[in-house]
Amino acid sequence: MSAFPTIRSVESFIISIPREVPYLGPLGPGERINERGYLVRQGNRAIYPSTDMSVLIKVTAEDGTVGWGETYGIIAPDAVTSIIDDVLGPVVTGRDPRDPVVIQEDLYDLMRVRGFFGGFYVDAIAGLDIALWDLFGKLVGQPVVKLLGGQRRERIPCYVSGVPGATMEGRVETARRFAAQGFDAFKFHSAVSFDGIVEEMRALREGLGPQARIAVDLHWKFSAQEAIQLADRLMPFNPWFIEAPCQPEDIEGQAHVGASIRVPLALGEEWRTVYEYRPRMERRSMSIVQPEMGHIGLSQFMQIGRMANAFHMQVIPHASIGLGVFQAASLHAAAALPNCAMHEYQHSIFDRNLKYVKTTMRCEAAHFVLPEGPGLGIEPARDVFQFVRRKVRA
């Protein structure tokens, strides 16, 4: 009996797909695109790319089988690719791709003594981890969801994330168009609520009616007390949940908000491991967790999701800028968890980038349809490689 094929090579690619309107909508007052193609949103002081930027990872086995991964590479993607090319790739060469969890833990341990428990290093591990699960699935002829413990569903309800428009009226009209397609759950982004957060919630509630679920992403803009006060002002409009009220490092503030407001609190898109989730869960800081596959990878995603289940918390995965590979991985994981209620639908990214991948994954009738086939059921199309950005090396 021949030996199982081991990992032969690891490659990374920076993908930068142009877009006419930046993520989250048109530029606001005082916002501009700089010479590197980035813009700073004045609403939350965070930097974003003006293109759809991502990092693809290609892992090839000795028999030529290829697994694809993707990670969060929207800012300074060369930092991620340098880690993959210089550190992670050479370490996993020759390893058995049927051991993705073990490999993920080994890669995390490589830099443990240097304090790299977050940021670009763990993002790089996440993308490689996703590629290993895809390769594992292809080599054994099974969808990844079957390898994660079993499949609970083939379709996952989703909510509309972002209702872009240059005016309040335009944003309400965007939401109403989605409602006409059957969506009943929405989230608006306070970073571009130029007319006021309460005012936008009021307008959306009036435009969508009493049955719609309307959440608001506060983008870490407030202190704990300010967020509690704002939540009270939003209560007449029956918010579905409030997301990211105060700064990510403010563990006590998050717990204070979670204990004080009368609406579910959602947290977690910026955390990368169970080690960051655990102290918030122990404090009952939130009732909804939002793991971002592009930051954490499949191995950590499943640990976080099952830990959340032990704390009786819902999982509503976050979905960020990406080509679609880590979106597919997120759907596989969501379909395997017992406590995943919905999934975020970044329509302005997901729909436009589907043409650059080969997959049956899609959004229809307010649900995501899981991709078919072995592995993740998704591969980059040849056309996407026209958007490969040259890597910058010192």
Secondary structure, DSSP 8 states (H G I E B T S, - for coil): ------EEEEEEEEEEE--SS-TTSS--TT--B-TTSEEEETTTTEEEESSEEEEEEEEEETTS-EEEEEE--SS-HHHHHHHIIIIIHHHHTT--TT-HHHHHHHHHHHTGGGT-SSHHHHHHHHHHHHHHHHHHHHHHT-BHHHHTT----SEEEEEEE----SSHHHHHHHHHHHHHTT--EEEEEGGG-TT-HHHHHHHHHHHH-TTSEEEEE-TT-S-HHHHHHHHHHHGGG--S-EE--S-TT-HHHHHHHHHH-SS-EEE-TT--SHHHHHHHHHTT--SEE--BHHHHHHHHHHHHHHHHHHTT-EE--B--S-SSHHHHHHHHHHHH-TTB--EEE-HHHHHHHGGGEEES-EEETTEEE---SSBTSEEE-GGGGGGEE-----
